[in-house]
Structure formats: C-alpha cells, structure tokens
Amino acid sequence: MNFRFILPGSLLLLIFGSFSIQNAYAYIDPGSGSIIVQMIIGTLIGAGVALKLYWQKIKMKFQK
C-alpha cells in the first residue's frame, strides 16, 4: 500500500470534514479563548521579530 497518497487525502478529509458539522452544542470556555488569543498575538509578534531580523536580506533581494 502506498501511504504517500493515502495520508494527504485523509488529512484533507479531516480538515474539511470538521467544518461540515452542523450542530455541535458546545462552547469555548474562557480558558480556551484566552489561549487562542495568545496564540494569535504570539504569531503576529513572532512574524514581526522575524521580519525585523531579516529585513536587510529582504530589502537587498528587492533592490537587485
């Protein structure tokens, strides 16, 4: 069996299948919401720091 074709298909099914749930009857408690907000803020800050660190290299690529 070739798993290179099965794994991406099953991963896509898992990702898109989770969006098709109609009624979950669930809620996001404040602790989970806080973690989600922290992940978003951390991602934005991390992208900003990475951009600042590599700004000269990025600028040189566009100047050539």
Backbone as CSV, one residue per row, in Angstrom:
resi,resn,N_x,N_y,N_z,CA_x,CA_y,CA_z,C_x,C_y,C_z
1,MET,0.838,-1.174,0.000,0.000,0.000,0.000,0.887,1.243,0.000
2,ASN,0.551,2.217,-0.816,1.343,3.426,-0.924,0.732,4.508,-0.024
3,PHE,1.424,4.855,1.047,0.887,5.799,2.027,1.077,7.250,1.610
4,ARG,1.864,7.503,0.566,2.046,8.887,0.124,0.753,9.478,-0.408
5,PHE,-0.130,8.648,-0.939,-1.388,9.147,-1.481,-2.520,9.073,-0.459
6,ILE,-2.436,8.161,0.470,-3.494,7.998,1.466,-3.415,9.083,2.526
7,LEU,-2.225,9.415,3.004,-2.069,10.384,4.084,-2.567,11.777,3.716
8,PRO,-2.189,12.378,2.565,-2.727,13.703,2.246,-4.243,13.700,2.068
9,GLY,-4.789,12.646,1.481,-6.237,12.571,1.295,-6.976,12.486,2.610
10,SER,-6.462,11.680,3.525,-7.124,11.558,4.822,-6.959,12.826,5.646
11,LEU,-5.826,13.518,5.482,-5.625,14.780,6.192,-6.593,15.839,5.678
12,LEU,-6.787,15.906,4.362,-7.749,16.855,3.800,-9.169,16.527,4.245
13,LEU,-9.498,15.258,4.295,-10.823,14.851,4.760,-11.034,15.264,6.216
14,LEU,-10.018,15.118,7.035,-10.107,15.514,8.445,-10.283,17.014,8.576
15,ILE,-9.529,17.792,7.801,-9.609,19.255,7.896,-10.956,19.757,7.394
16,PHE,-11.349,19.365,6.192,-12.590,19.882,5.618,-13.823,19.207,6.208
17,GLY,-13.686,18.017,6.711,-14.803,17.336,7.346,-15.187,17.971,8.664
18,SER,-14.225,18.572,9.337,-14.528,19.202,10.619,-15.329,20.489,10.452
19,PHE,-15.294,21.103,9.259,-16.060,22.314,9.025,-17.505,22.026,8.634
20,SER,-17.836,20.779,8.359,-19.175,20.459,7.907,-20.118,20.041,9.034
21,ILE,-19.675,20.126,10.267,-20.527,19.766,11.404,-21.596,20.841,11.566
22,GLN,-22.858,20.432,11.621,-23.957,21.388,11.683,-24.177,21.918,13.100
23,ASN,-24.474,21.042,14.041,-24.774,21.452,15.405,-23.813,20.771,16.366
24,ALA,-22.997,21.550,17.038,-22.025,20.968,17.951,-22.532,20.985,19.388
25,TYR,-23.421,21.901,19.722,-23.922,22.068,21.087,-22.764,22.149,22.074
26,ALA,-21.821,23.009,21.761,-20.632,23.169,22.593,-20.331,24.655,22.732
27,TYR,-19.377,24.964,23.566,-18.962,26.339,23.766,-17.452,26.372,23.972
28,ILE,-16.890,27.539,23.838,-15.462,27.733,24.119,-15.380,28.436,25.468
29,ASP,-14.810,27.772,26.426,-14.715,28.376,27.754,-13.655,29.472,27.737
30,PRO,-13.655,30.359,28.733,-12.720,31.488,28.750,-11.243,31.072,28.692
31,GLY,-10.892,29.954,29.282,-9.502,29.499,29.241,-9.061,29.160,27.829
32,SER,-9.919,28.481,27.083,-9.595,28.146,25.693,-9.554,29.390,24.821
33,GLY,-10.492,30.290,25.030,-10.495,31.542,24.267,-9.243,32.358,24.530
34,SER,-8.792,32.361,25.772,-7.583,33.092,26.131,-6.358,32.493,25.450
35,ILE,-6.294,31.175,25.397,-5.160,30.522,24.734,-5.171,30.820,23.241
36,ILE,-6.340,30.830,22.623,-6.437,31.133,21.189,-5.964,32.557,20.921
37,VAL,-6.388,33.501,21.746,-5.953,34.894,21.587,-4.443,35.002,21.781
38,GLN,-3.885,34.304,22.762,-2.436,34.330,22.994,-1.676,33.750,21.812
39,MET,-2.203,32.687,21.188,-1.541,32.104,20.020,-1.537,33.082,18.845
40,ILE,-2.639,33.780,18.641,-2.710,34.747,17.550,-1.736,35.894,17.789
41,ILE,-1.721,36.426,19.005,-0.807,37.524,19.332,0.643,37.058,19.220
42,GLY,0.951,35.875,19.713,2.313,35.343,19.624,2.767,35.141,18.192
43,THR,1.844,34.688,17.332,2.174,34.510,15.926,2.490,35.841,15.266
44,LEU,1.686,36.860,15.550,1.925,38.179,14.971,3.240,38.778,15.462
45,ILE,3.521,38.645,16.747,4.775,39.169,17.292,5.966,38.400,16.733
46,GLY,5.850,37.092,16.623,6.925,36.286,16.054,7.207,36.652,14.605
47,ALA,6.148,36.883,13.823,6.338,37.298,12.428,7.005,38.666,12.366
48,GLY,6.640,39.556,13.277,7.270,40.879,13.315,8.743,40.802,13.662
49,VAL,9.096,39.963,14.626,10.504,39.801,15.013,11.302,39.171,13.877
50,ALA,10.737,38.170,13.212,11.421,37.542,12.086,11.629,38.548,10.951
51,LEU,10.626,39.379,10.688,10.756,40.401,9.659,11.842,41.406,10.027
52,LYS,11.891,41.782,11.289,12.914,42.733,11.735,14.316,42.134,11.614
53,LEU,14.466,40.860,11.957,15.775,40.223,11.901,16.281,40.066,10.477
54,TYR,15.402,39.765,9.539,15.804,39.505,8.163,15.491,40.666,7.225
55,TRP,15.205,41.853,7.759,14.806,42.991,6.935,15.872,43.364,5.907
56,GLN,17.130,43.391,6.285,18.195,43.754,5.353,18.285,42.754,4.196
57,LYS,18.179,41.473,4.484,18.239,40.460,3.422,17.044,40.585,2.479
58,ILE,15.880,40.846,3.039,14.676,41.002,2.222,14.801,42.243,1.349
59,LYS,15.286,43.322,1.929,15.440,44.576,1.193,16.453,44.435,0.063
60,MET,17.539,43.717,0.297,18.567,43.526,-0.739,18.026,42.693,-1.910
61,LYS,17.158,41.727,-1.635,16.586,40.914,-2.720,15.704,41.762,-3.641
62,PHE,14.964,42.703,-3.089,14.080,43.512,-3.901,14.810,44.645,-4.600
63,GLN,15.973,45.044,-4.100,16.731,46.112,-4.740,17.485,45.629,-5.973
64,LYS,17.774,44.342,-6.071,18.514,43.820,-7.229,17.678,43.662,-8.432
